């Protein structure tokens, strides 16, 4: 993955600034779990947030850095949801669901498995 140049998920220049980003790629979910994690809940495209989260996780070398990536993921999903007309409560709820998925003990195991076993 090429380093993203634009980390603003609601920027109209996001696609142009990040040539490696392809909105047709399933960035949300991993492996066999990808089918359980929708890319476009309520019609809101979250692939930009998932793309950046994947990049940040690849760069993280500690669980603390991965948790920071998870918090940024929450903020990115919230921003996308709000920019698509969801209320504060609705956007926060959507972001919370995705955040819990990446910040769980299962996610921690996946993170360390990738670092220890490649």
PyMOL commands that set and color helices and strands:
alter all, ss='L'
color gray80, all
select helices_A, chain A and resi 14-17+31-36+41-43+47-59+63-83+88-102+105-116
alter helices_A, ss='H'
color red, helices_A
deselect
rebuild
show_as cartoon
